[in-house]
Amino acid sequence: MAPLVEMKNISIAFGGVQAVDDVSISLEAGEVVGLLGHNGAGKSTLIKILSGAYKMDSGEIWIDGQKAQITSPRDARDYNIETIYQTLALADNLDAASNLFLGRELTTPLGFVDDDRMEAETRKIMARLNPNFKKLKEPVSALSGGQRQSVAIARAVYFNAKILIMDEPTAALGVHETAMVADLIQELKKQGLGIFLISHDTREMMELCDRVAVMKNGRMIGAERVEDVTEDDILSMIILGKNPKVAA
């Protein structure tokens, strides 16, 4: 079977600076691939090309073995690609159901917003993803960081995401909250989603990911299975820009 995602020979430059330089990476269904690198390494730019925020200068994107044309976030959503940014883009004054359906509200036959049905659908998706989530009627401003992540992830999954991009999902979260997000990621894997995970935390990447891909100065240093590398190997790739597995 073809990979869920193949990004082939992707390049993009901004004002003469090569932000991403001939980078290729793949993602399988039910796999978590971590993207690591210093600020400016190109990882976020690469992922923004997949999410439709940036248009690449050259290269190809293939989804499920078919060449894809992604030039906008709407194009990305048409390919069932959803992005969860660190800021989460939630409306703080609204509850979980209103956030889940924000801009895509369910309506009654008469055209009114169907709050009861939206709440019922939210309960169903939350039961799948995070059975401990009970605060459906509180504004999301009253939720913890992990619970807010649950709402953002539920929104993506409800609208049939197959490819999920998560940008620093555990940044600024405590130990318990980080564990909650880790559990959510494992549940999404079981459901067959492919996940690109951007983080600076090498230990977290070793625990959550199947493969880790390291970028430096816009280039791909290497993408290795976590069982084949140590944390020191990853740090060497990030800092020195050398892949010890290739050198060996």
VENGIUR-V361590 format. One record per backbone hydrogen bond with DSSP energy under -1.0 kcal/mol. NH is the residue of the N-H (numbers start at 1). CO is the residue of the C=O. Records with the same first field share a line. If there is no record, write none. Layout:
# VENGIUR-V361590
NH=CO, CO
This chain:
# VENGIUR-V361590
4=27
5=27
6=62
7=25
8=60
10=23
11=58
12=20
14=17
17=14
19=12, 17
20=12
21=218
23=10
25=7
27=5
31=28
33=195
34=211
35=197
36=213
41=38
46=42
47=43
48=44
49=45
50=46
51=47
53=48
54=48
57=11
58=11
60=8
62=6
63=66
64=4
66=63
68=61
76=72
77=73
78=74
79=75
80=77
81=76
82=163
84=165
88=85
94=91
99=95
100=96
101=97
102=99
104=101
108=112
111=108
114=106
115=113
118=114
119=115
120=116
121=117
122=118
123=119
124=120
125=121
126=122
127=123
128=124
129=125
130=126
133=130
136=134
140=94
141=92
142=139
143=140
148=144
149=145
150=146
151=147
152=148
153=149
154=150
155=151
156=152
157=153
158=154
159=155
160=157
161=156
162=80
163=80
164=194
165=82
166=196
167=84
168=198
171=168
173=170
178=174
179=175
180=176
181=177
182=178
183=179
184=180
185=181
186=182
187=183
188=184
189=185
190=186
191=187
192=189
193=188
194=162
195=31
196=164
197=33
198=166
199=35
205=201
206=202
207=203
208=204
209=205
210=32
211=32
212=224
213=34
214=222
215=36
216=219
218=41
219=216
221=214
222=214
224=212
226=210
228=225
229=226
234=230
235=231
236=232
237=233
238=234
239=235
240=236
247=243
248=244
